[in-house]
């Protein structure tokens, strides 16, 4: 959850990561929703402004979600 500094309201967020690949569209579609031996982790970064598309509100974020292969 992310809290708006302007309104104090909370917004639900989802872990999301885009990975480029050489997989066929058919194989990639079959992989949607499956788990892998990798993780998406929260990384603390320098604060930045994020525009909430649904409301047009700008919130300050200090993290990003990053793909990390195990091992």
PDB file of N, CA, C, O and CB in Angstrom:
ATOM      1  N   UNK A   1       0.851  -1.185   0.000  1.00  0.00           N
ATOM      2  CA  UNK A   1       0.000   0.000   0.000  1.00  0.00           C
ATOM      3  C   UNK A   1       0.897   1.249   0.000  1.00  0.00           C
ATOM      4  O   UNK A   1       1.938   1.297   0.654  1.00  0.00           O
ATOM      5  CB  UNK A   1      -0.968  -0.002   1.238  1.00  0.00           C
ATOM      6  N   UNK A   2       0.450   2.240  -0.752  1.00  0.00           N
ATOM      7  CA  UNK A   2       1.143   3.520  -0.820  1.00  0.00           C
ATOM      8  C   UNK A   2       0.185   4.578  -0.312  1.00  0.00           C
ATOM      9  O   UNK A   2      -0.983   4.606  -0.702  1.00  0.00           O
ATOM     10  CB  UNK A   2       1.634   3.843  -2.277  1.00  0.00           C
ATOM     11  N   UNK A   3       0.680   5.456   0.568  1.00  0.00           N
ATOM     12  CA  UNK A   3      -0.181   6.496   1.126  1.00  0.00           C
ATOM     13  C   UNK A   3       0.079   7.820   0.427  1.00  0.00           C
ATOM     14  O   UNK A   3       1.228   8.233   0.273  1.00  0.00           O
ATOM     15  CB  UNK A   3       0.044   6.637   2.643  1.00  0.00           C
ATOM     16  N   UNK A   4      -0.976   8.477   0.009  1.00  0.00           N
ATOM     17  CA  UNK A   4      -0.873   9.783  -0.635  1.00  0.00           C
ATOM     18  C   UNK A   4      -0.474  10.822   0.401  1.00  0.00           C
ATOM     19  O   UNK A   4      -1.055  10.885   1.485  1.00  0.00           O
ATOM     20  CB  UNK A   4      -2.210  10.175  -1.319  1.00  0.00           C
ATOM     21  N   UNK A   5       0.521  11.636   0.064  1.00  0.00           N
ATOM     22  CA  UNK A   5       0.927  12.698   0.979  1.00  0.00           C
ATOM     23  C   UNK A   5      -0.047  13.872   0.950  1.00  0.00           C
ATOM     24  O   UNK A   5      -0.101  14.659   1.895  1.00  0.00           O
ATOM     25  CB  UNK A   5       2.328  13.179   0.634  1.00  0.00           C
ATOM     26  N   UNK A   6      -0.819  13.991  -0.135  1.00  0.00           N
ATOM     27  CA  UNK A   6      -1.772  15.091  -0.247  1.00  0.00           C
ATOM     28  C   UNK A   6      -3.101  14.788   0.425  1.00  0.00           C
ATOM     29  O   UNK A   6      -3.616  15.624   1.168  1.00  0.00           O
ATOM     30  CB  UNK A   6      -2.007  15.419  -1.695  1.00  0.00           C
ATOM     31  N   UNK A   7      -3.671  13.605   0.180  1.00  0.00           N
ATOM     32  CA  UNK A   7      -5.003  13.285   0.712  1.00  0.00           C
ATOM     33  C   UNK A   7      -4.972  12.351   1.909  1.00  0.00           C
ATOM     34  O   UNK A   7      -5.940  12.279   2.666  1.00  0.00           O
ATOM     35  CB  UNK A   7      -5.842  12.669  -0.364  1.00  0.00           C
ATOM     36  N   UNK A   8      -3.852  11.626   2.090  1.00  0.00           N
ATOM     37  CA  UNK A   8      -3.778  10.654   3.171  1.00  0.00           C
ATOM     38  C   UNK A   8      -4.419   9.324   2.818  1.00  0.00           C
ATOM     39  O   UNK A   8      -4.389   8.390   3.619  1.00  0.00           O
ATOM     40  CB  UNK A   8      -4.427  11.209   4.397  1.00  0.00           C
ATOM     41  N   UNK A   9      -5.004   9.224   1.617  1.00  0.00           N
ATOM     42  CA  UNK A   9      -5.641   7.982   1.174  1.00  0.00           C
ATOM     43  C   UNK A   9      -4.585   6.946   0.808  1.00  0.00           C
ATOM     44  O   UNK A   9      -3.472   7.286   0.406  1.00  0.00           O
ATOM     45  CB  UNK A   9      -6.571   8.244  -0.027  1.00  0.00           C
ATOM     46  N   UNK A  10      -4.957   5.671   0.955  1.00  0.00           N
ATOM     47  CA  UNK A  10      -4.057   4.580   0.580  1.00  0.00           C
ATOM     48  C   UNK A  10      -4.426   4.054  -0.801  1.00  0.00           C
ATOM     49  O   UNK A  10      -5.599   4.028  -1.175  1.00  0.00           O
ATOM     50  CB  UNK A  10      -4.109   3.439   1.625  1.00  0.00           C
ATOM     51  N   UNK A  11      -3.422   3.641  -1.545  1.00  0.00           N
ATOM     52  CA  UNK A  11      -3.621   3.050  -2.864  1.00  0.00           C
ATOM     53  C   UNK A  11      -2.959   1.690  -2.887  1.00  0.00           C
ATOM     54  O   UNK A  11      -1.806   1.550  -2.478  1.00  0.00           O
ATOM     55  CB  UNK A  11      -3.054   3.960  -3.987  1.00  0.00           C
ATOM     56  N   UNK A  12      -3.674   0.692  -3.358  1.00  0.00           N
ATOM     57  CA  UNK A  12      -3.116  -0.650  -3.482  1.00  0.00           C
ATOM     58  C   UNK A  12      -2.190  -0.679  -4.696  1.00  0.00           C
ATOM     59  O   UNK A  12      -2.498  -0.101  -5.738  1.00  0.00           O
ATOM     60  CB  UNK A  12      -4.248  -1.725  -3.610  1.00  0.00           C
ATOM     61  N   UNK A  13      -1.072  -1.347  -4.549  1.00  0.00           N
ATOM     62  CA  UNK A  13      -0.136  -1.488  -5.650  1.00  0.00           C
ATOM     63  C   UNK A  13       0.138  -2.966  -5.862  1.00  0.00           C
ATOM     64  O   UNK A  13      -0.162  -3.779  -4.988  1.00  0.00           O
ATOM     65  CB  UNK A  13       1.179  -0.709  -5.377  1.00  0.00           C
ATOM     66  N   UNK A  14       0.690  -3.320  -6.983  1.00  0.00           N
ATOM     67  CA  UNK A  14       1.020  -4.712  -7.287  1.00  0.00           C
ATOM     68  C   UNK A  14       2.473  -4.798  -7.734  1.00  0.00           C
ATOM     69  O   UNK A  14       2.985  -3.898  -8.399  1.00  0.00           O
ATOM     70  CB  UNK A  14       0.074  -5.284  -8.380  1.00  0.00           C
ATOM     71  N   UNK A  15       3.123  -5.882  -7.363  1.00  0.00           N
ATOM     72  CA  UNK A  15       4.476  -6.119  -7.835  1.00  0.00           C
ATOM     73  C   UNK A  15       4.393  -6.438  -9.322  1.00  0.00           C
ATOM     74  O   UNK A  15       3.666  -7.342  -9.734  1.00  0.00           O
ATOM     75  CB  UNK A  15       5.170  -7.277  -7.036  1.00  0.00           C
ATOM     76  N   UNK A  16       5.128  -5.702 -10.107  1.00  0.00           N
ATOM     77  CA  UNK A  16       5.068  -5.898 -11.541  1.00  0.00           C
ATOM     78  C   UNK A  16       6.446  -5.656 -12.123  1.00  0.00           C
ATOM     79  O   UNK A  16       7.141  -4.712 -11.747  1.00  0.00           O
ATOM     80  CB  UNK A  16       4.020  -4.969 -12.189  1.00  0.00           C
ATOM     81  N   UNK A  17       6.821  -6.510 -13.030  1.00  0.00           N
ATOM     82  CA  UNK A  17       8.134  -6.380 -13.640  1.00  0.00           C
ATOM     83  C   UNK A  17       8.032  -6.842 -15.088  1.00  0.00           C
ATOM     84  O   UNK A  17       7.400  -7.860 -15.370  1.00  0.00           O
ATOM     85  CB  UNK A  17       9.209  -7.201 -12.859  1.00  0.00           C
ATOM     86  N   UNK A  18       8.639  -6.114 -15.996  1.00  0.00           N
ATOM     87  CA  UNK A  18       8.644  -6.486 -17.403  1.00  0.00           C
ATOM     88  C   UNK A  18      10.019  -7.031 -17.756  1.00  0.00           C
ATOM     89  O   UNK A  18      11.039  -6.429 -17.421  1.00  0.00           O
ATOM     90  CB  UNK A  18       8.274  -5.275 -18.307  1.00  0.00           C
ATOM     91  N   UNK A  19      10.042  -8.163 -18.428  1.00  0.00           N
ATOM     92  CA  UNK A  19      11.307  -8.801 -18.791  1.00  0.00           C
ATOM     93  C   UNK A  19      11.289  -9.067 -20.291  1.00  0.00           C
ATOM     94  O   UNK A  19      10.380  -9.722 -20.800  1.00  0.00           O
ATOM     95  CB  UNK A  19      11.533 -10.130 -17.984  1.00  0.00           C
ATOM     96  N   UNK A  20      12.283  -8.563 -20.988  1.00  0.00           N
ATOM     97  CA  UNK A  20      12.369  -8.852 -22.417  1.00  0.00           C
ATOM     98  C   UNK A  20      12.880 -10.277 -22.601  1.00  0.00           C
ATOM     99  O   UNK A  20      13.621 -10.793 -21.764  1.00  0.00           O
ATOM    100  CB  UNK A  20      13.296  -7.829 -23.145  1.00  0.00           C
ATOM    101  N   UNK A  21      12.480 -10.904 -23.698  1.00  0.00           N
ATOM    102  CA  UNK A  21      12.906 -12.286 -23.928  1.00  0.00           C
ATOM    103  C   UNK A  21      12.883 -12.615 -25.410  1.00  0.00           C
ATOM    104  O   UNK A  21      12.435 -11.818 -26.234  1.00  0.00           O
ATOM    105  CB  UNK A  21      12.010 -13.262 -23.157  1.00  0.00           C
ATOM    106  N   UNK A  22      13.370 -13.792 -25.729  1.00  0.00           N
ATOM    107  CA  UNK A  22      13.323 -14.296 -27.097  1.00  0.00           C
ATOM    108  C   UNK A  22      12.316 -15.435 -27.216  1.00  0.00           C
ATOM    109  O   UNK A  22      12.342 -16.185 -28.192  1.00  0.00           O
ATOM    110  CB  UNK A  22      14.714 -14.766 -27.546  1.00  0.00           C
ATOM    111  N   UNK A  23      11.430 -15.571 -26.233  1.00  0.00           N
ATOM    112  CA  UNK A  23      10.422 -16.623 -26.254  1.00  0.00           C
ATOM    113  C   UNK A  23       9.374 -16.327 -27.314  1.00  0.00           C
ATOM    114  O   UNK A  23       9.112 -15.166 -27.631  1.00  0.00           O
ATOM    115  CB  UNK A  23       9.763 -16.770 -24.877  1.00  0.00           C
ATOM    116  N   UNK A  24       8.781 -17.367 -27.854  1.00  0.00           N
ATOM    117  CA  UNK A  24       7.680 -17.173 -28.790  1.00  0.00           C
ATOM    118  C   UNK A  24       6.476 -16.629 -28.021  1.00  0.00           C
ATOM    119  O   UNK A  24       6.373 -16.809 -26.808  1.00  0.00           O
ATOM    120  CB  UNK A  24       7.322 -18.506 -29.523  1.00  0.00           C
ATOM    121  N   UNK A  25       5.571 -15.966 -28.733  1.00  0.00           N
ATOM    122  CA  UNK A  25       4.377 -15.436 -28.081  1.00  0.00           C
ATOM    123  C   UNK A  25       3.555 -16.551 -27.440  1.00  0.00           C
ATOM    124  O   UNK A  25       3.010 -16.384 -26.349  1.00  0.00           O
ATOM    125  CB  UNK A  25       3.523 -14.665 -29.086  1.00  0.00           C
ATOM    126  N   UNK A  26       3.471 -17.680 -28.122  1.00  0.00           N
ATOM    127  CA  UNK A  26       2.689 -18.809 -27.596  1.00  0.00           C
ATOM    128  C   UNK A  26       3.293 -19.321 -26.292  1.00  0.00           C
ATOM    129  O   UNK A  26       2.567 -19.523 -25.319  1.00  0.00           O
ATOM    130  CB  UNK A  26       2.620 -19.953 -28.633  1.00  0.00           C
ATOM    131  N   UNK A  27       4.603 -19.532 -26.253  1.00  0.00           N
ATOM    132  CA  UNK A  27       5.254 -20.034 -25.038  1.00  0.00           C
ATOM    133  C   UNK A  27       5.141 -19.004 -23.914  1.00  0.00           C
ATOM    134  O   UNK A  27       4.857 -19.358 -22.770  1.00  0.00           O
ATOM    135  CB  UNK A  27       6.742 -20.369 -25.312  1.00  0.00           C
ATOM    136  N   UNK A  28       5.363 -17.726 -24.243  1.00  0.00           N
ATOM    137  CA  UNK A  28       5.269 -16.677 -23.231  1.00  0.00           C
ATOM    138  C   UNK A  28       3.858 -16.633 -22.642  1.00  0.00           C
ATOM    139  O   UNK A  28       3.694 -16.466 -21.433  1.00  0.00           O
ATOM    140  CB  UNK A  28       5.644 -15.304 -23.834  1.00  0.00           C
ATOM    141  N   UNK A  29       2.836 -16.783 -23.494  1.00  0.00           N
ATOM    142  CA  UNK A  29       1.452 -16.783 -23.010  1.00  0.00           C
ATOM    143  C   UNK A  29       1.203 -17.947 -22.064  1.00  0.00           C
ATOM    144  O   UNK A  29       0.461 -17.804 -21.092  1.00  0.00           O
ATOM    145  CB  UNK A  29       0.471 -16.846 -24.185  1.00  0.00           C
ATOM    146  N   UNK A  30       1.806 -19.088 -22.331  1.00  0.00           N
ATOM    147  CA  UNK A  30       1.649 -20.253 -21.459  1.00  0.00           C
ATOM    148  C   UNK A  30       2.326 -20.042 -20.108  1.00  0.00           C
ATOM    149  O   UNK A  30       1.937 -20.672 -19.124  1.00  0.00           O
ATOM    150  CB  UNK A  30       2.218 -21.495 -22.134  1.00  0.00           C
ATOM    151  N   UNK A  31       3.319 -19.181 -20.042  1.00  0.00           N
ATOM    152  CA  UNK A  31       4.059 -18.932 -18.801  1.00  0.00           C
ATOM    153  C   UNK A  31       3.358 -17.932 -17.882  1.00  0.00           C
ATOM    154  O   UNK A  31       3.694 -17.846 -16.701  1.00  0.00           O
ATOM    155  CB  UNK A  31       5.448 -18.430 -19.124  1.00  0.00           C
ATOM    156  N   UNK A  32       2.408 -17.190 -18.395  1.00  0.00           N
ATOM    157  CA  UNK A  32       1.715 -16.180 -17.590  1.00  0.00           C
ATOM    158  C   UNK A  32       1.067 -16.852 -16.383  1.00  0.00           C
ATOM    159  O   UNK A  32       0.349 -17.842 -16.519  1.00  0.00           O
ATOM    160  CB  UNK A  32       0.645 -15.426 -18.439  1.00  0.00           C
ATOM    161  N   UNK A  33       1.336 -16.291 -15.186  1.00  0.00           N
ATOM    162  CA  UNK A  33       0.755 -16.816 -13.958  1.00  0.00           C
ATOM    163  C   UNK A  33       1.535 -17.945 -13.316  1.00  0.00           C
ATOM    164  O   UNK A  33       1.184 -18.386 -12.222  1.00  0.00           O
ATOM    165  CB  UNK A  33      -0.609 -17.279 -14.229  1.00  0.00           C
ATOM    166  N   UNK A  34       2.580 -18.422 -13.965  1.00  0.00           N
ATOM    167  CA  UNK A  34       3.391 -19.503 -13.396  1.00  0.00           C
ATOM    168  C   UNK A  34       4.505 -18.926 -12.522  1.00  0.00           C
ATOM    169  O   UNK A  34       4.969 -17.811 -12.759  1.00  0.00           O
ATOM    170  CB  UNK A  34       3.992 -20.386 -14.520  1.00  0.00           C
ATOM    171  N   UNK A  35       4.930 -19.679 -11.522  1.00  0.00           N
ATOM    172  CA  UNK A  35       6.023 -19.250 -10.658  1.00  0.00           C
ATOM    173  C   UNK A  35       7.352 -19.741 -11.200  1.00  0.00           C
ATOM    174  O   UNK A  35       7.430 -20.768 -11.875  1.00  0.00           O
ATOM    175  CB  UNK A  35       5.813 -19.755  -9.229  1.00  0.00           C
ATOM    176  N   UNK A  36       8.398 -18.983 -10.888  1.00  0.00           N
ATOM    177  CA  UNK A  36       9.750 -19.362 -11.300  1.00  0.00           C
ATOM    178  C   UNK A  36      10.639 -19.401 -10.059  1.00  0.00           C
ATOM    179  O   UNK A  36      10.181 -19.122  -8.951  1.00  0.00           O
ATOM    180  CB  UNK A  36      10.321 -18.365 -12.369  1.00  0.00           C
ATOM    181  N   UNK A  37      11.872 -19.737 -10.243  1.00  0.00           N
ATOM    182  CA  UNK A  37      12.821 -19.756  -9.131  1.00  0.00           C
ATOM    183  C   UNK A  37      13.486 -18.400  -8.960  1.00  0.00           C
ATOM    184  O   UNK A  37      14.604 -18.318  -8.453  1.00  0.00           O
ATOM    185  CB  UNK A  37      13.881 -20.835  -9.349  1.00  0.00           C
ATOM    186  N   UNK A  38      12.829 -17.367  -9.365  1.00  0.00           N
ATOM    187  CA  UNK A  38      13.322 -16.013  -9.222  1.00  0.00           C
ATOM    188  C   UNK A  38      12.371 -15.222  -8.345  1.00  0.00           C
ATOM    189  O   UNK A  38      11.311 -15.714  -7.958  1.00  0.00           O
ATOM    190  CB  UNK A  38      13.491 -15.341 -10.592  1.00  0.00           C
ATOM    191  N   UNK A  39      12.759 -13.985  -8.034  1.00  0.00           N
ATOM    192  CA  UNK A  39      11.895 -13.166  -7.192  1.00  0.00           C
ATOM    193  C   UNK A  39      11.852 -11.733  -7.703  1.00  0.00           C
ATOM    194  O   UNK A  39      12.722 -11.307  -8.463  1.00  0.00           O
ATOM    195  CB  UNK A  39      12.374 -13.196  -5.735  1.00  0.00           C
ATOM    196  N   UNK A  40      10.854 -11.012  -7.287  1.00  0.00           N
ATOM    197  CA  UNK A  40      10.779  -9.576  -7.487  1.00  0.00           C
ATOM    198  C   UNK A  40      10.873  -8.970  -6.093  1.00  0.00           C
ATOM    199  O   UNK A  40      10.055  -9.273  -5.224  1.00  0.00           O
ATOM    200  CB  UNK A  40       9.449  -9.138  -8.249  1.00  0.00           C
ATOM    201  N   UNK A  41      11.867  -8.115  -5.880  1.00  0.00           N
ATOM    202  CA  UNK A  41      12.118  -7.564  -4.549  1.00  0.00           C
ATOM    203  C   UNK A  41      11.977  -6.046  -4.566  1.00  0.00           C
ATOM    204  O   UNK A  41      12.138  -5.395  -5.598  1.00  0.00           O
ATOM    205  CB  UNK A  41      13.519  -7.965  -4.051  1.00  0.00           C
ATOM    206  N   UNK A  42      11.677  -5.515  -3.407  1.00  0.00           N
ATOM    207  CA  UNK A  42      11.552  -4.066  -3.238  1.00  0.00           C
ATOM    208  C   UNK A  42      12.928  -3.488  -2.964  1.00  0.00           C
ATOM    209  O   UNK A  42      13.598  -3.900  -2.017  1.00  0.00           O
ATOM    210  CB  UNK A  42      10.562  -3.710  -2.085  1.00  0.00           C
ATOM    211  N   UNK A  43      13.355  -2.537  -3.786  1.00  0.00           N
ATOM    212  CA  UNK A  43      14.646  -1.864  -3.627  1.00  0.00           C
ATOM    213  C   UNK A  43      14.402  -0.407  -3.251  1.00  0.00           C
ATOM    214  O   UNK A  43      13.620   0.290  -3.898  1.00  0.00           O
ATOM    215  CB  UNK A  43      15.499  -1.964  -4.931  1.00  0.00           C
ATOM    216  N   UNK A  44      15.078   0.042  -2.204  1.00  0.00           N
ATOM    217  CA  UNK A  44      14.985   1.441  -1.797  1.00  0.00           C
ATOM    218  C   UNK A  44      15.837   2.266  -2.766  1.00  0.00           C
ATOM    219  O   UNK A  44      16.992   1.931  -3.027  1.00  0.00           O
ATOM    220  CB  UNK A  44      15.456   1.641  -0.303  1.00  0.00           C
ATOM    221  N   UNK A  45      15.257   3.340  -3.291  1.00  0.00           N
ATOM    222  CA  UNK A  45      15.942   4.212  -4.231  1.00  0.00           C
ATOM    223  C   UNK A  45      15.734   5.661  -3.806  1.00  0.00           C
ATOM    224  O   UNK A  45      14.974   5.945  -2.881  1.00  0.00           O
ATOM    225  CB  UNK A  45      15.434   3.980  -5.679  1.00  0.00           C
ATOM    226  N   UNK A  46      16.414   6.567  -4.489  1.00  0.00           N
ATOM    227  CA  UNK A  46      16.223   7.989  -4.226  1.00  0.00           C
ATOM    228  C   UNK A  46      14.764   8.335  -4.539  1.00  0.00           C
ATOM    229  O   UNK A  46      14.204   7.856  -5.525  1.00  0.00           O
ATOM    230  CB  UNK A  46      17.216   8.868  -5.079  1.00  0.00           C
ATOM    231  N   UNK A  47      14.167   9.154  -3.709  1.00  0.00           N
ATOM    232  CA  UNK A  47      12.753   9.497  -3.853  1.00  0.00           C
ATOM    233  C   UNK A  47      12.471  10.112  -5.225  1.00  0.00           C
ATOM    234  O   UNK A  47      13.279  10.869  -5.762  1.00  0.00           O
ATOM    235  CB  UNK A  47      12.324  10.467  -2.742  1.00  0.00           C
ATOM    236  N   UNK A  48      11.298   9.767  -5.783  1.00  0.00           N
ATOM    237  CA  UNK A  48      10.881  10.295  -7.075  1.00  0.00           C
ATOM    238  C   UNK A  48       9.361  10.446  -7.072  1.00  0.00           C
ATOM    239  O   UNK A  48       8.667   9.797  -6.290  1.00  0.00           O
ATOM    240  CB  UNK A  48      11.352   9.368  -8.241  1.00  0.00           C
ATOM    241  N   UNK A  49       8.863  11.289  -7.933  1.00  0.00           N
ATOM    242  CA  UNK A  49       7.423  11.502  -8.044  1.00  0.00           C
ATOM    243  C   UNK A  49       6.819  10.479  -8.997  1.00  0.00           C
ATOM    244  O   UNK A  49       7.412  10.143 -10.023  1.00  0.00           O
ATOM    245  CB  UNK A  49       7.116  12.937  -8.525  1.00  0.00           C
ATOM    246  N   UNK A  50       5.629   9.986  -8.645  1.00  0.00           N
ATOM    247  CA  UNK A  50       4.916   9.013  -9.471  1.00  0.00           C
ATOM    248  C   UNK A  50       3.503   9.527  -9.704  1.00  0.00           C
ATOM    249  O   UNK A  50       2.811   9.896  -8.755  1.00  0.00           O
ATOM    250  CB  UNK A  50       4.895   7.600  -8.801  1.00  0.00           C
ATOM    251  N   UNK A  51       3.076   9.553 -10.954  1.00  0.00           N
ATOM    252  CA  UNK A  51       1.729   9.989 -11.298  1.00  0.00           C
ATOM    253  C   UNK A  51       0.789   8.789 -11.247  1.00  0.00           C
ATOM    254  O   UNK A  51       0.981   7.821 -11.982  1.00  0.00           O
ATOM    255  CB  UNK A  51       1.700  10.658 -12.703  1.00  0.00           C
ATOM    256  N   UNK A  52      -0.225   8.846 -10.385  1.00  0.00           N
ATOM    257  CA  UNK A  52      -1.223   7.782 -10.296  1.00  0.00           C
ATOM    258  C   UNK A  52      -2.160   7.953 -11.491  1.00  0.00           C
ATOM    259  O   UNK A  52      -2.923   8.918 -11.540  1.00  0.00           O
ATOM    260  CB  UNK A  52      -2.016   7.829  -8.918  1.00  0.00           C
ATOM    261  N   UNK A  53      -2.113   7.017 -12.467  1.00  0.00           N
ATOM    262  CA  UNK A  53      -2.887   7.201 -13.696  1.00  0.00           C
ATOM    263  C   UNK A  53      -4.392   7.354 -13.477  1.00  0.00           C
ATOM    264  O   UNK A  53      -5.039   8.127 -14.184  1.00  0.00           O
ATOM    265  CB  UNK A  53      -2.647   6.047 -14.605  1.00  0.00           C
ATOM    266  N   UNK A  54      -4.950   6.640 -12.521  1.00  0.00           N
ATOM    267  CA  UNK A  54      -6.401   6.660 -12.301  1.00  0.00           C
ATOM    268  C   UNK A  54      -6.899   7.989 -11.735  1.00  0.00           C
ATOM    269  O   UNK A  54      -8.026   8.396 -12.016  1.00  0.00           O
ATOM    270  CB  UNK A  54      -6.792   5.539 -11.363  1.00  0.00           C
ATOM    271  N   UNK A  55      -6.066   8.671 -10.938  1.00  0.00           N
ATOM    272  CA  UNK A  55      -6.536   9.891 -10.265  1.00  0.00           C
ATOM    273  C   UNK A  55      -5.834  11.154 -10.735  1.00  0.00           C
ATOM    274  O   UNK A  55      -6.328  12.260 -10.513  1.00  0.00           O
ATOM    275  CB  UNK A  55      -6.354   9.755  -8.785  1.00  0.00           C
ATOM    276  N   UNK A  56      -4.673  10.996 -11.389  1.00  0.00           N
ATOM    277  CA  UNK A  56      -3.890  12.158 -11.800  1.00  0.00           C
ATOM    278  C   UNK A  56      -3.074  12.745 -10.660  1.00  0.00           C
ATOM    279  O   UNK A  56      -2.389  13.752 -10.837  1.00  0.00           O
ATOM    280  CB  UNK A  56      -4.798  13.215 -12.365  1.00  0.00           C
ATOM    281  N   UNK A  57      -3.146  12.115  -9.484  1.00  0.00           N
ATOM    282  CA  UNK A  57      -2.417  12.605  -8.310  1.00  0.00           C
ATOM    283  C   UNK A  57      -0.941  12.203  -8.397  1.00  0.00           C
ATOM    284  O   UNK A  57      -0.608  11.127  -8.895  1.00  0.00           O
ATOM    285  CB  UNK A  57      -3.052  12.054  -7.005  1.00  0.00           C
ATOM    286  N   UNK A  58      -0.071  13.076  -7.908  1.00  0.00           N
ATOM    287  CA  UNK A  58       1.356  12.771  -7.863  1.00  0.00           C
ATOM    288  C   UNK A  58       1.712  12.364  -6.440  1.00  0.00           C
ATOM    289  O   UNK A  58       1.442  13.100  -5.491  1.00  0.00           O
ATOM    290  CB  UNK A  58       2.215  13.991  -8.331  1.00  0.00           C
ATOM    291  N   UNK A  59       2.324  11.183  -6.294  1.00  0.00           N
ATOM    292  CA  UNK A  59       2.768  10.705  -4.984  1.00  0.00           C
ATOM    293  C   UNK A  59       4.273  10.513  -5.026  1.00  0.00           C
ATOM    294  O   UNK A  59       4.848  10.241  -6.080  1.00  0.00           O
ATOM    295  CB  UNK A  59       2.048   9.376  -4.587  1.00  0.00           C
ATOM    296  N   UNK A  60       4.895  10.654  -3.889  1.00  0.00           N
ATOM    297  CA  UNK A  60       6.342  10.464  -3.806  1.00  0.00           C
ATOM    298  C   UNK A  60       6.647   9.014  -3.465  1.00  0.00           C
ATOM    299  O   UNK A  60       6.135   8.479  -2.481  1.00  0.00           O
ATOM    300  CB  UNK A  60       6.966  11.412  -2.755  1.00  0.00           C
ATOM    301  N   UNK A  61       7.474   8.387  -4.272  1.00  0.00           N
ATOM    302  CA  UNK A  61       7.860   6.990  -4.060  1.00  0.00           C
ATOM    303  C   UNK A  61       9.351   6.965  -3.710  1.00  0.00           C
ATOM    304  O   UNK A  61      10.117   7.828  -4.139  1.00  0.00           O
ATOM    305  CB  UNK A  61       7.555   6.105  -5.336  1.00  0.00           C
ATOM    306  N   UNK A  62       9.743   5.966  -2.928  1.00  0.00           N
ATOM    307  CA  UNK A  62      11.161   5.818  -2.590  1.00  0.00           C
ATOM    308  C   UNK A  62      11.615   4.370  -2.765  1.00  0.00           C
ATOM    309  O   UNK A  62      12.585   3.935  -2.143  1.00  0.00           O
ATOM    310  CB  UNK A  62      11.420   6.282  -1.145  1.00  0.00           C
ATOM    311  N   UNK A  63      10.903   3.629  -3.620  1.00  0.00           N
ATOM    312  CA  UNK A  63      11.287   2.244  -3.897  1.00  0.00           C
ATOM    313  C   UNK A  63      10.882   1.877  -5.325  1.00  0.00           C
ATOM    314  O   UNK A  63      10.045   2.535  -5.943  1.00  0.00           O
ATOM    315  CB  UNK A  63      10.630   1.270  -2.873  1.00  0.00           C
ATOM    316  N   UNK A  64      11.489   0.826  -5.820  1.00  0.00           N
ATOM    317  CA  UNK A  64      11.137   0.242  -7.113  1.00  0.00           C
ATOM    318  C   UNK A  64      11.140  -1.272  -6.934  1.00  0.00           C
ATOM    319  O   UNK A  64      11.823  -1.793  -6.053  1.00  0.00           O
ATOM    320  CB  UNK A  64      12.138   0.695  -8.256  1.00  0.00           C
ATOM    321  N   UNK A  65      10.374  -1.981  -7.774  1.00  0.00           N
ATOM    322  CA  UNK A  65      10.358  -3.433  -7.769  1.00  0.00           C
ATOM    323  C   UNK A  65      11.368  -3.919  -8.813  1.00  0.00           C
ATOM    324  O   UNK A  65      11.337  -3.483  -9.964  1.00  0.00           O
ATOM    325  CB  UNK A  65       8.919  -3.988  -8.060  1.00  0.00           C
ATOM    326  N   UNK A  66      12.260  -4.823  -8.406  1.00  0.00           N
ATOM    327  CA  UNK A  66      13.347  -5.279  -9.258  1.00  0.00           C
ATOM    328  C   UNK A  66      13.353  -6.802  -9.359  1.00  0.00           C
ATOM    329  O   UNK A  66      13.173  -7.503  -8.363  1.00  0.00           O
ATOM    330  CB  UNK A  66      14.691  -4.774  -8.725  1.00  0.00           C
ATOM    331  N   UNK A  67      13.559  -7.293 -10.555  1.00  0.00           N
ATOM    332  CA  UNK A  67      13.670  -8.742 -10.801  1.00  0.00           C
ATOM    333  C   UNK A  67      15.055  -9.215 -10.364  1.00  0.00           C
ATOM    334  O   UNK A  67      16.062  -8.621 -10.749  1.00  0.00           O
ATOM    335  CB  UNK A  67      13.421  -9.083 -12.314  1.00  0.00           C
ATOM    336  N   UNK A  68      15.111 -10.283  -9.560  1.00  0.00           N
ATOM    337  CA  UNK A  68      16.380 -10.808  -9.071  1.00  0.00           C
ATOM    338  C   UNK A  68      16.415 -12.322  -9.288  1.00  0.00           C
ATOM    339  O   UNK A  68      15.609 -13.043  -8.700  1.00  0.00           O
ATOM    340  CB  UNK A  68      16.584 -10.459  -7.567  1.00  0.00           C
ATOM    341  N   UNK A  69      17.344 -12.817 -10.130  1.00  0.00           N
ATOM    342  CA  UNK A  69      17.458 -14.273 -10.274  1.00  0.00           C
ATOM    343  C   UNK A  69      18.049 -14.885  -9.009  1.00  0.00           C
ATOM    344  O   UNK A  69      18.925 -14.286  -8.386  1.00  0.00           O
ATOM    345  CB  UNK A  69      18.328 -14.635 -11.501  1.00  0.00           C
ATOM    346  N   UNK A  70      17.587 -16.056  -8.626  1.00  0.00           N
ATOM    347  CA  UNK A  70      18.122 -16.731  -7.442  1.00  0.00           C
ATOM    348  C   UNK A  70      19.538 -17.209  -7.709  1.00  0.00           C
ATOM    349  O   UNK A  70      19.893 -17.543  -8.840  1.00  0.00           O
ATOM    350  CB  UNK A  70      17.226 -17.916  -7.032  1.00  0.00           C
ATOM    351  N   UNK A  71      20.350 -17.237  -6.642  1.00  0.00           N
ATOM    352  CA  UNK A  71      21.711 -17.757  -6.761  1.00  0.00           C
ATOM    353  C   UNK A  71      22.601 -16.828  -7.360  1.00  0.00           C
ATOM    354  O   UNK A  71      23.784 -17.125  -7.527  1.00  0.00           O
ATOM    355  CB  UNK A  71      21.757 -18.969  -7.511  1.00  0.00           C
TER     356      UNK A  71
END
